[in-house]
Amino acid sequence: TVMEVWPITRHLEEFGKNVNNSMCYFVAPSIFKDSIRQIAYVKNTENL
């Protein structure tokens, strides 16, 4: 859901502080269009 994007962002920020040059994968059976928009926003504004 849309509300899940913000905690994921927080986890990525914390993970990035501890591990350099890393990549995280999140697996979900489906994803909503509004979540995709929020993920794109976070990617572009937070460089995650």
C-alpha positions in Angstrom: 0.0 0.0 0.0 1.0 3.6 -0.2 1.7 3.8 3.5 4.4 1.1 3.1 6.6 3.3 0.9 7.6 5.7 3.8 8.9 2.9 6.1 10.8 1.4 3.2 12.4 4.7 2.5 13.4 5.0 6.2 15.0 1.5 6.1 16.9 2.3 2.9 18.3 5.5 4.4 19.4 3.6 7.5 20.9 0.7 5.5 22.8 3.2 3.3 24.4 4.8 6.3 25.9 1.4 7.3 26.7 -0.2 4.0 28.4 1.6 1.1 27.7 0.7 -2.5 24.7 -1.5 -1.7 21.4 -2.5 -3.3 18.2 -3.6 -1.7 15.5 -5.7 -3.3 11.9 -5.7 -2.1 9.6 -8.5 -3.3 5.8 -8.1 -3.5 3.2 -10.1 -5.2 1.7 -6.9 -6.7 2.1 -3.2 -6.5 -0.4 -0.4 -7.0 0.1 2.5 -9.4 0.0 5.1 -6.6 2.8 3.2 -4.8 4.8 3.2 -8.0 4.4 7.0 -8.2 5.6 7.4 -4.6 8.6 5.1 -5.2 9.5 7.2 -8.2 9.2 10.4 -6.1 11.4 9.0 -3.4 14.0 7.8 -6.0 14.2 11.2 -7.6 14.1 13.4 -4.4 16.0 11.2 -2.0 18.4 9.5 -4.5 17.4 6.1 -3.1 
